[in-house]
Structure formats: C-alpha cells, structure tokens
C-alpha cells in the first residue's frame, strides 16, 4: 500500500478524498492548455480539477493503440512460433522492388502495380484487394510478389506468408498422421492469419477435388475476413477457374479491385543462360 513517504508529489491518496465534497453539478472554470488553448475544466470531487479533455482523449487513444499493438505482436509471435516467419525461400530474400529490372513497357507496368500495391497496403489490407500474377516461368512474378511482401513487412509491419500450393496441400495431409496434434482447421487458420498470403505455383498441382477444397477453404475464409492474397500461376484464367481453383474462388479474388496482371514477355532466365543479362 502506498504511504505518505513514497507518494509522488501531486498525487492524492484515498484517505485524502474521504469526506471530500461531491459537486453535483460539477464546478467549472476556464483554464489554458499549452497545446489546445482555452478549455473548460471541471471539478467533480473536492478540489480535484480535470485537465484538458483533448489531451485526455489523445492519451486514451494512444494507450488503446499501444494495447492493440502489443496484442497483435503477441498473436504474430504465436503464429510465427507455429509456422515460422515469412516462409520466403533464401534464394528470393534479395528480390526487392528496387532490384527489379524493368526494360520494356510490360515490365514497367508490372513494377508500377507492385509499388502502388505495397505503398498503399494500409488500404489494401482494409479492402482485401487481391491480385493474380499470370505468365510463363522466369518472367518475374515471384520477384515482384516477394518484393511486395518484403516492403509491406518493413513499412507496414504486416505479417506475410509465402507458400506454394504443394506445401499447403502437404501440410493438410500431414494432419492425417496418427498423433499429429494438428487438425486441417489448424492449417487453414495458419494460412488465413497473415495480413498478406502469397501463393506460388498455382496450377502445378494435380487439380484434384481435394486440392480445390483446400484452396477454397483458405481463400474463402480470407475473402470473408477481407485479407488480401497474391496468386502466382503459369495457367490461363480459364484453367484456374475450371481445373485448379474453381470459378467462385477466382471471382472472389477479383473483387474489391483485384485484378489479373499478365506477364506476357519471354523468360529472363533464358536470357541469363545466354549471357544477355
């Protein structure tokens, strides 16, 4: 219990307030705040006058934001403990947006999209706006998607997960093992949790009903929670709708301004192999 020896200056103990007059209605007087100017100060009890209401409101808001940040950091920590961090492969961790080389109009358009998406991620996160990167191998889809992920982690403190369809399906199948301790719902929840989900190699899977159901469960729940996703595929939109994702998933990914970005140029990997770049 605080006593008179360790009480800070200006603080009032409960004993000080016992017997104090309660003012109904409260007393009022004009006071001055160095930040907000003149305000009406109120006194409800004894001689205790309240300070600037705008300062008090700002402090409450700041405290609420601190509490929300701490709560979010705790949830992210629990998620990372279960799944690891971003899942971005070591090979791709230097693929920033600044290191992407745009040599022609198609690549410039793709880079502009990626920059806008990353810079505007606060609104992207609120709307759940997703995108599909579609094109042949080696055209830079992974580079730009990873670049977006790295930037939103750094500038928006967003949680990001990069995962292939194959890994996602394997994680669900691993729950079937005896004593796995993890359910299919747990795996789906891990995929739904991050602020941005980047799914690579969509269409490389076999296209089974089971795979489509797994993908539907993940993307449908992310859609309902307005969480954005980036899909990387070598397939056509028709094949995604009919074979690998289903029409409902594709339609939902394209809502809220979500679009299809076509990487229609030749593979840069072949240029590297030939010594062109």
N, C-alpha and C positions, 0 to 999 in steps of 0.2 A: 504494500500500500504506500502511495506517495505521502511523505510528510513535509513539514514546513522547511526542512533542511535541504531536500532535493527538488523542491518545486521550482520550476523555471519562472523568471520574472514575468509578470503579467498574467500568469495562469491563476485560475480560481479553483479552490477545492470544493467538494460537495458540501463540506461543513460551512464554507463561506456563503453558500447560496441558501442554506436552510433558513427559513423565515424571511427571505427576500420577498419584496412585493412583486406580485404578478400584475402586469399592466394590461388591462383589457378596456378599451383597445390599446395597442402598444403606443408608447411615446414616440415622437418623431422629431427629427431636426435635420437641417441642411448640413451636409458635410462635403468634403472635397477629396476626390481620388486623383492621384498624380497621373494615372493612366486614362481614366474615363471622364474626368471632370466632376462636376457637381452631381450629387445624388442625395436621396432622402434616406437617412439612417434611422433604423427602428430599434426600440428597446422594449423587449417583452418581459424581462425579469430584472429586478433590482436596478443596478446601474450599468448593465451589460449592453453596449450598443453594437449593433451589427455593422460590418464593413460594407464595402462596395458590392452590390448584388451582381454586377457584371464580372468582377474579379472572382467572386464565389462561384458563379456559373462556369467560368473558364476553368477554374481549378477542378470542379466536379467533372467536366468534360475530359480534361487531361487525365484525371485519375481513372475514369472509365476506359479511356484509350490504353492506359498502361495495363489495366487489368485484362482487357481484351487481348493485348499483345502477349502478355505472359501466358494467358490461356492458350492462345494459338501456338506459341512456341512449344508449350508442353505437348499439345496434340501432334505437332510436326515431329517433335522428338520421339514420341511413341511410335508414329508411323515409320520414321527412318530406322528405328530400332528393329522393327519387324521386317522391313523390306530393303533396307539400305538407303543410300542417298538417291541422287537423280537417276542412277542407272545408266547414265551416258557412258558408252564404252570409252576406254582410254584413248583409242585411236581418234575419236571425234572431239576430244575436250579442248582442242585448239581451234575448232571451227566456229569462230566468231563471225558476226555480220561484217565487221571491218575487214576480215581476211578473205571475204568472198570476192572473187574477181568477176565483174560484170563487163563483158566485152561487146555485147550487142543488145538490141532493144528488149528482147525477151528476158534476158538475164537482169537487165536494169529494172524492168517491171517487177520481176520476182523479188529482187532485193528491196525495191521501194515498198512492196507489200509487207515483207518481213520487218523492215524498220518501223513502218507505221503500226503494225500489229504489236510489236514489242513496246514501242514508246507509248501506245495507247492502251496498255494492258490493264490499267485500272478500270477502264470502261469495258474492255473485252471480258474481264473477269465478272463484271456485274451482269452483262448480257448473255454470256455463254457462247459468244461467237466463235465458231469452229472453222476449219478450212481443210480442204483435201489437196495435197500436192501430188500431181499426177504426171508421170513421164517415165522415160526409159532409165535404165540404170546409169549411174555416172553423170547425171545431169545437174546435180547439186541440191536435190531435195533434202537429203539428210543434213547437209552443211547448213542450209538456211533454217531448217527446223531446230537443229541443235543451237544455232546462233541465237534464235529467238529464246530458247529455253535458258541459255546462259545469261542473256541480258535481263530477262524478267526475274531470274533468281537474284541477280545482283542489284537491280534498280528497284524492284517491287517486292523484294523478299518473298517471292512466290515459291511454293513447293512445286517441283516439276518431276515428272517420271517419264523416262524414255524406255520403251519396251517394244519388243517385236511381238507380232501375233503368235508366233510359235511359242515364245516364252510364256505368254499369257495363258495359252491353252495348256501348256505343260504344268503350270502352277495349279490350274484347276484339277488336272488329272492326278497330280501328286497328292491331293487331298483324299483320294480314294484308298491310299495305302493304310494298312492297319496301324492304329495308334498315331496317325499323322498329327492329331491335335489341331488341325486347321480344317475348316469347312469351306465349301465352294462359296458360300456367302462371305466368308472372311476374305477370300481372294478378290471377289468383286468389290468389296468395301475398300481394299487396299488400292484398287485401280480407280475408284471413284474419289478417293480422298484428295489427291493433289490438285492444285489450282490449275495446272496445265498437264494434260496427258498427251504424249507424242507416241503414236503407234506406227511402227515401221513394218515393212514387208506385208502390207495388207494385200491379200490375193496370192501370196506364196503358199498359203495353207491349202489343204485338200478340198475345202469347200463343203464340208460335211454339215449336216443339220446340227450336230453338237457344237461345232465351231461357231456357226451362225448364232446359236442360242447364247453362247458365252459372250460373244461380241454384242449381241442385243442387250443382254443384262447390264453390261458395263456402260454402253453408250446411252441406253435408255435412262439409266439412273443419273448419269452425268447430265443428260438433257433436262431431266426433271429438276435437278439442282442448279441448273444454269452454269455448268462448268465446261469451259472450252476444251476442245481436243484438236490435235493436228494429226491427220492421217497421211501416210506416205505410201504410194502404190504405183506399180507399173501397169495396172489394169485400166481398162476403159470404165467410164461411168456405168455403162450398161452391164458390164461384168460384175462390178461391185454390187449393183442393185439386184441382179438375178442370181449370182453364184455365191458371193462371199460375205456380204453384209445384210442384204435384204433391202427392199425399197423403203421401208419405214425408217431404218437407220440412216440411209443416205439422205432422205428428206429432212430428217431432224438435224443432221449435221449442216444442212444448207439453210436452216432457219436463222433468224436474227442477224442477217447479213453475211452468213457463212458462204464461202464461195469455193470454186474449183480453180486452182492455179495450174495451168498446163505447162510443163517443162518439155517443150517440143523440139529442142535442139539436140545435137549429137552429144554423145558421151564425152566428157572431159577426160575420163580415164584412158580412152584410146589415144587422145592427143598426148597425154603424158607418156604413154608407152612408145609413141612415135618420136618423142622428144620435142613436140610442138610447144608445150608449155612446161 
